[in-house]
Amino acid sequence: MKKIIVCCLFAILCARPALAEAPPAVVETHGIEIEMPRGWTVVDEKGGTTIAPTKYKGRAIEVVEVPKALTKDLVAEVLEGAHVDDVVIKEGQRAGAPLVVGTGTITVKAKKVDVDVLALANAAGHATLLVSFIRGDQDPALRDLNAKLLLSARVAGPKLTLAVEKPHTSGISGVPEDYEQVLGKLVGGLDSWFRLPRSLPVRVRECGVVNAFYNPSDHTISVCHELWDDTVKLFKSAGMTDAKAVELTHGTMTFTFMHEFGHALVGEFGLPITGKGEDAADEIATIVLGFAGDKGPQAALSGAAWFQTMAAKPGAHNVFYDEHSFNDQRVVSITCLLYGSNQARYGKMMTELKIPPKRLERCVFDYRARLEAWDHLLDPHLRKPKKA
């Protein structure tokens, strides 16, 4: 193995491999994900992958997978085998996964060249090493891109996952299996769309409260069994049949999950939100669901029906200092965005809600503005770029 590593190191420094076409924004190789700077290229070769700027200066980053568990000793062994001097090795974590960082210098043609090694434990349990020779380059912009690329490296694989814990308290029915399947597909679809920086488990569980919530401290989303039971009960109390109550609960739970996922996107990506966070989460949920065929908008409308039913509930009252907007306001906010996306489809509904024409005009403007804003904020975090 030492011989292979040494050969790889010197090959990078002394040769110019044929460069491929511009890669996508995020490259997956050897069990890790890497954000590619614009204008850089990637080429797969036997034993490793070479990443380099188009204007090749004999500098590059080599990605190799070693079929051994990641340890500090392994990185030390690799550096020693490659005759790297002045070695400094540190252990740490990134996005909850272990990593080892090593630095040093290597002598090539009587010249010392800086070497950076970033090692991650991939999903297969092997060590993936990124070996970079760019830190010592004279171009500060190139050094900056090198640092950003190394900082972007993450273990590839699903970040958004679903775990279901059955209720343990007598009397709690909780989320049924058919909705678990719906949520599982939704979670899988969102994970394939967004490149989350760390694991974000979704837990269907008994919470002790009627709620669903994103917890930024442990990076989880909880969907509570109690919320399912309470929502079915609410719709039944409003005079709906059992079948209709369950149907609306399906949609309401999907909207609620997307609302919490909206909170998670803001928290995990550190998005700058200047308005009310709860309104922002409603916007994300409604806009994303609006693009999800027929069932997505229906889920958003079910959420609006839940707020409308809550507002009409005997004894309901608005708390002016609450972080949430009033229930009636949330109904209008959701339906307004849907109307803005398709006036023909939702015009009759808005007439029944007695929304005046001037507000409807604003709905169209607001939808376009919100869509543009969220597109701008979320586009850097998509797994695949929207434009070729």
Secondary structure, 3 states (H helix, E strand, C coil): CHHHHHHHHHHHHHCCCCCCCCCCCEEEECCEEEECCCCEEEEEECCEEEEEECCCCCCCEEEEEECCCCCHHHHHHHHHHCCCEEEEEEEEEECCEEEEEEEEEEEECCEEEEEEEEEEECCCCCEEEEEECCCCCCCHHHHHHHHHHHHHCEECCCCEEEEECCCCCCCCCCCCHHHHHHHHHHHHHHHHHECCCCCEEEEEECCCCCCEEEECCCCEEEEEHHHHHHHHHHHHHCCCCHHHHHHHHHHHHHHHHHHHHHHHHHHHHCCCCCCCHHHHHHHHHHHHHHCCCCHHHHHHHHHHHHHHHHHHCCCCCCCCCCCCCCHHHHHHHHHHHHHHHCHHHHHHHHHHCCCCHHHHHHHHHHHHHHHHHHHHHHHHHECCCCCC
